[in-house]
Amino acid sequence: MVRQLVPISALLLGSGLLLFAGGVHGLILPVRGSIEGFSASSLGLLGTGWAIGYVAGCLIAPRLVGAVGHIRTFGVMCVLAAVSILIQALIVETWAWIPVRGISGFCFAGAAMIVESWLNERAQPNTRGTIFGIYTMVNLGAVTAGQMAISLGDASAFTFFAIGAVVYCLALIPTALSTSASPAPLTSVRLDLRALWRNSPVAVAAVFLVGISNASFGTLAAVYADRVGLGLTAIALFASIPVLAGALAQVPIGFASDRVDRRKVLVGTALVALAADIAFVVLVPESRLLNLILVGVFGAAIFAMYPIIVAHANDHAPAGTSIQVSGGLLMVFGIGSIIGPLIAGVLMTEFGPQGLFLTTVVAHVVMILFTIWRIRVKAPVPDAKKTAFQVSVPARAATPETAVLAAGQDKVEPAGAMGTDPGHENGNVDVSEGLEAEETSVPDGKAQSD
């Protein structure tokens, strides 16, 4: 284990520092915004801005790296993220916070892609799974630590903005001093909704709705907790517990989805989330304990949905296209993430704190009904033809490079494996490639749409 960690320790340290600062940054904004009296709709726009920047980062970062290299691009991303949080500390106005939050989302996506590309380059086939697991644990631990750090001081002061900026800058040091050779260019994706839909209608619809639900909660959970009267420590726990619960829930849910129709597992998971949604809407609990119990159940469900969806889509995809499929679904998730916080913010302004969970109620009801309909009209994939379920980082922290690392594939496919498009050179992939001819080119009907 130690021999595996030493070569990637600098990358893990840089990623951990980046995620710690991101945890501080992501929570201090809604908490401070609530203190300043910002409306819920304005705070929801912070999530929309971040999601727009994040999607743009996933699309543009590969070009930047191709132009100036990994180390320089990573340094720029960390510095810009530090500048963004300092600007938000200096100008406490929604008109400044929203576009600057988009910049931080852009930087976070680019920096994460670079770290994951480096890890993918250093991983050997027999160590890739271990490296991805350690990377996931480091990220979850760092985000949680950053969020919980908010409970240790005064959220109305400059302190946590400064801490976030300092740690963002520290994150660039390990990679800047690394002697490792730069890896191959980053993975690029191009979204083709029609190809993804033909591959799996359930996956496209569900991942869009999960984007709406999860981004709404990720952006406005702290605002909800503040407005039902929870203290600062409880607010930090309210934001952190769901992510950890979702990570733990992926193990039993993944086990079940490998043995049962994944669509049924998705429906069951969505029903658990819906029960928690309804409890929040009906009860609007003020008790700290009840809020934390309910949000733990809620998080266990919503943060386990994304890997089920990705695994289901890959069950139907032609062989060798898992990276394209995962990258395309991530972009669809990003579109939902742009819309969700905006809707939830408006509903919280109109109906109070429970407006957040009214948004997730609608998303989960639509997901359940659509998936049940698809179950009735299409037979499930046989167990023997299923791909292996993979534990995943939360989708809002995933990038196209995450799919490469998790899939255990090299970015450059063997000749002819995915067609002859020149976009395959230098690690560029197109999410539509290999999906166009799925009905005729894949043996045994494996790629039949769900």
Residue pairs with C-beta under 8 A, 6 or more apart in sequence:
1 130
4 127
4 130
4 131
5 12
5 134
7 122
7 180
8 118
8 119
8 122
8 131
10 174
10 175
10 177
10 178
10 180
11 115
11 118
11 119
11 122
11 174
11 175
11 178
12 134
12 135
12 138
13 174
14 74
14 115
14 171
14 172
14 173
14 174
14 175
15 112
15 115
15 135
15 138
15 139
15 142
15 171
16 138
16 139
16 141
16 142
17 142
17 167
17 168
17 170
17 171
17 174
18 78
18 81
18 108
18 111
18 112
18 115
18 142
18 168
18 171
19 138
19 139
19 142
19 143
19 146
19 397
20 142
20 143
20 145
20 146
20 149
20 167
21 81
21 82
21 85
21 146
21 163
21 164
21 165
21 167
21 168
21 171
22 81
22 108
22 143
22 146
23 142
23 143
23 144
23 145
23 146
23 147
23 149
24 146
24 147
24 149
24 150
24 160
24 163
24 164
24 167
25 81
25 85
25 104
25 146
25 164
26 146
26 147
26 218
27 146
27 147
27 150
27 222
27 235
27 236
27 239
28 150
28 155
28 160
28 161
28 164
29 43
29 46
29 88
29 97
29 101
30 43
30 46
30 219
30 220
30 221
30 222
30 223
30 226
31 150
31 155
31 222
31 226
31 232
31 235
32 92
32 155
32 156
33 42
33 43
33 46
33 94
33 97
33 223
34 43
34 222
34 223
34 226
34 227
35 155
35 156
36 92
38 94
39 345
39 349
40 220
40 223
40 344
40 345
40 346
40 348
40 349
40 355
41 342
41 345
41 346
41 348
41 349
42 94
42 98
42 345
43 219
43 220
43 223
43 345
44 216
44 219
44 220
44 341
44 342
44 343
44 344
44 345
44 346
44 348
45 94
45 98
45 341
45 342
45 345
46 97
46 98
46 101
46 219
46 341
47 215
47 216
47 218
47 219
47 220
47 337
47 340
47 341
47 342
47 345
48 98
48 338
48 339
48 341
48 342
49 98
49 99
49 100
49 101
49 102
49 105
50 101
50 102
50 104
50 105
50 219
51 105
51 215
51 334
51 337
51 338
51 341
52 102
52 105
52 338
53 101
53 102
53 103
53 104
53 105
53 106
53 107
53 108
53 109
54 105
54 106
54 108
54 109
54 334
54 337
54 396
55 109
55 331
55 334
55 335
55 337
55 338
56 102
56 105
56 106
56 109
57 105
57 106
57 107
57 108
57 109
57 110
57 113
58 109
58 113
58 189
58 330
58 331
58 334
58 399
58 400
59 188
59 189
60 106
60 110
61 73
61 77
61 109
61 110
61 113
61 114
61 186
62 113
62 185
62 186
62 187
62 188
62 427
62 428
63 188
64 73
64 76
64 110
65 73
65 110
65 113
65 114
65 117
65 185
65 186
66 185
66 186
66 426
69 182
70 114
70 117
70 118
70 175
70 182
70 183
71 175
71 176
71 178
71 182
73 110
73 114
74 110
74 111
74 114
74 115
74 172
74 175
74 176
75 172
75 175
75 176
77 106
77 107
77 108
77 110
77 111
77 114
78 107
78 111
78 168
78 169
78 171
78 172
79 168
79 169
79 172
80 103
80 104
80 106
80 107
81 103
81 104
81 107
81 108
81 111
81 168
82 164
82 165
82 166
82 168
82 169
83 165
84 100
84 101
84 103
84 104
84 107
85 104
85 161
85 164
85 165
85 168
86 161
86 162
86 165
87 96
87 100
88 96
88 97
88 100
88 101
88 161
89 158
89 161
89 162
91 97
109 399
111 171
112 397
112 399
112 401
112 402
113 186
113 187
113 399
113 400
113 401
114 175
114 186
114 401
115 175
116 135
116 399
116 401
116 402
116 404
116 405
117 183
117 184
117 186
117 187
117 401
117 404
118 175
118 180
118 183
119 131
119 132
119 135
119 405
120 128
120 183
120 401
120 404
120 405
120 411
121 183
121 184
122 131
122 180
122 183
123 131
123 132
123 405
125 408
128 405
128 408
129 408
131 405
132 405
132 406
133 391
135 405
136 247
136 391
136 392
136 393
139 393
139 397
140 243
140 244
140 247
140 393
143 240
143 243
143 397
144 240
144 243
144 244
147 236
147 239
147 240
148 236
148 237
148 240
149 160
149 163
149 236
150 160
150 232
150 235
150 236
151 232
151 233
151 235
151 236
153 159
153 160
155 232
184 411
184 412
184 426
184 427
185 426
185 427
185 428
186 400
186 401
186 427
187 323
187 327
187 400
187 401
187 403
187 404
187 411
187 427
187 428
187 429
188 400
188 423
188 427
188 428
188 429
189 324
189 327
189 328
189 330
189 331
189 400
189 429
189 430
189 431
190 423
190 430
190 431
190 432
191 328
191 331
191 332
191 431
192 328
192 430
192 431
192 432
192 435
193 204
193 332
194 432
195 328
195 431
195 432
195 435
195 436
196 203
196 204
196 313
196 325
196 328
196 329
196 332
196 431
196 432
196 435
197 204
198 435
198 438
198 439
198 449
199 313
199 316
199 317
199 325
199 435
199 438
199 447
199 449
200 312
200 313
200 316
200 317
200 449
200 450
201 374
201 449
201 450
202 263
202 266
202 309
202 312
202 370
202 371
202 374
202 450
203 309
203 310
203 312
203 313
203 316
203 329
203 450
204 329
204 332
205 366
205 367
205 370
205 371
206 266
206 305
206 309
206 367
206 370
206 371
207 306
207 309
207 310
207 329
207 332
207 333
207 336
207 395
208 332
208 333
208 335
208 336
209 336
209 363
209 364
209 366
209 367
210 302
210 305
210 306
210 309
210 333
210 336
210 363
210 367
210 395
211 332
211 333
211 334
211 335
211 336
211 337
211 339
211 340
211 395
212 336
212 337
212 339
212 340
212 343
212 359
212 363
213 273
213 302
213 336
213 340
213 359
213 360
213 363
213 364
214 302
214 303
214 306
214 337
214 340
214 394
214 395
214 396
215 336
215 337
215 338
215 340
215 341
215 396
216 340
216 341
216 343
216 344
216 356
216 359
216 360
216 363
217 242
217 298
217 302
217 356
217 360
218 396
219 340
219 341
219 344
219 345
220 341
220 344
220 345
220 348
220 356
221 238
221 239
221 242
221 295
221 356
222 235
222 238
222 239
223 348
223 353
223 356
224 238
224 348
224 353
224 356
224 357
225 234
225 235
225 238
225 239
225 291
226 235
227 348
227 352
227 353
228 284
228 285
228 286
228 291
228 353
229 286
230 238
230 288
230 291
231 288
234 288
234 291
234 292
237 292
238 291
238 292
238 295
241 292
241 295
241 296
241 299
242 295
242 296
242 298
242 299
242 300
242 302
242 303
243 299
243 303
243 394
244 299
245 296
245 297
245 299
245 300
245 303
246 299
246 300
246 301
246 302
246 303
246 304
246 394
247 303
247 391
247 394
248 300
249 300
249 301
249 303
249 304
250 303
250 304
250 307
250 391
250 392
251 391
253 265
253 269
253 304
253 308
254 307
254 308
254 311
254 389
254 390
254 391
255 389
256 265
257 265
257 266
257 308
257 311
257 312
257 389
258 383
258 386
258 388
258 389
259 383
261 375
261 380
261 381
262 308
262 311
262 312
262 315
262 380
262 381
262 386
263 312
263 371
263 374
263 375
263 380
263 450
264 375
264 380
265 308
266 305
266 308
266 309
266 312
266 367
266 371
267 368
267 371
267 372
267 375
269 301
269 304
269 305
269 308
270 301
270 305
270 364
270 367
270 368
270 371
271 368
272 297
272 300
272 301
273 298
273 301
273 302
273 305
273 360
273 364
274 361
274 364
274 365
274 368
275 297
276 294
276 295
276 297
276 298
276 301
277 298
277 357
277 360
277 361
277 364
278 357
278 361
279 285
279 294
280 294
280 298
280 354
280 356
280 357
281 354
281 357
281 358
281 361
283 290
284 352
284 353
284 354
285 291
285 294
302 360
303 394
306 333
306 392
306 394
306 395
306 398
307 389
307 390
307 391
307 392
308 389
309 329
310 325
310 326
310 329
310 390
310 392
311 386
311 387
311 388
311 389
311 390
312 450
313 325
313 326
313 329
314 322
314 325
314 326
314 387
315 381
315 385
315 386
315 387
315 446
316 381
316 438
316 446
316 447
316 448
316 449
316 450
317 324
317 325
317 434
317 435
317 438
317 447
318 434
318 435
318 437
318 438
318 441
318 442
318 446
318 447
319 442
319 446
320 413
320 417
320 418
320 434
321 418
321 433
321 434
321 435
322 387
322 403
322 407
322 409
323 400
323 403
323 404
323 407
323 409
323 411
323 429
324 418
324 429
324 430
324 431
324 432
324 433
324 434
324 435
325 431
325 435
326 400
326 402
326 403
326 406
326 407
327 400
327 403
327 429
327 431
328 431
328 432
330 395
330 398
330 399
330 400
330 402
330 403
331 431
333 395
337 396
340 359
340 363
343 359
344 355
344 356
344 359
344 360
346 355
347 355
347 356
347 358
347 359
348 355
348 356
349 355
351 358
374 450
378 448
378 449
378 450
380 450
381 446
381 450
385 444
385 446
390 406
390 407
392 398
392 402
392 406
393 402
400 429
404 411
411 427
411 429
412 424
412 425
412 426
412 427
413 424
418 424
418 429
418 433
418 434
419 433
419 434
421 430
421 433
423 429
423 430
423 433
424 433
435 447
438 447
438 448
438 449
439 447
439 448
441 447
